[in-house]
Amino acid sequence: EDKGGAYFVPAFSGLFAPYWRSDARGVIAGLTRYVTKAHLARAVLEATAWQTREIADAMTKDSGVELTALKVDGGMTSNNLLMQTLADFVDAPVVRPMVAETTCLGAAYAAGLAVGFWNSTDDLRANWRRAAEWTPRMDADTRDREYKSWLKAVERTMGWLEDEE
């Protein structure tokens, strides 16, 4: 049900967007003798959601456009707990389509457009169907407190490599 205060930051080859820090390395923070394997598994799941939040925040900052919904795809979207966690962390609805593997679908759509099977991208938009939607349930104070702790864990990943001369 929770992560027992543990945070996992997967910076195995550095931190990428929005940090761009090649000197960062993965960290597990907040360990106590009471943290279990289940807590660590939850911390790993939450790390995915926090990283998505950071990208969404960077996109909002760059564009000036607030996130109104997050449309997701791919294999991880089959994890309903992750989808609810995403909704809570980004504070926006998360929407999963009927066809979760949209990269393959996009290739098929492009081929269909090329050979005239579909007349326009409007035809493709009409094919899109929602499979599920998650709305945020986490209160703002909890979200802000947890995010602040996540950022503290991220800070601990930096500076592990010395400059090579």
Sequence and secondary structure as in RCSB ss.txt:
>XXXX:A:sequence
EDKGGAYFVPAFSGLFAPYWRSDARGVIAGLTRYVTKAHLARAVLEATAWQTREIADAMTKDSGVELTALKVDGG
MTSNNLLMQTLADFVDAPVVRPMVAETTCLGAAYAAGLAVGFWNSTDDLRANWRRAAEWTPRMDADTRDREYKSW
LKAVERTMGWLEDEE
>XXXX:A:secstr
   TT EEE  TT B TTT BTT   EEES  TT  HHHHHHHHHHHHHHHHHHHHHHHHHHH      EE  SG
GGG HHHHHHHHHHHTS EEEESSS HHHHHHHHHHHHHTTSSSSHHHHHHH  EEEEE   S HHHHHHHHHHH
HHHHHTTTT S    
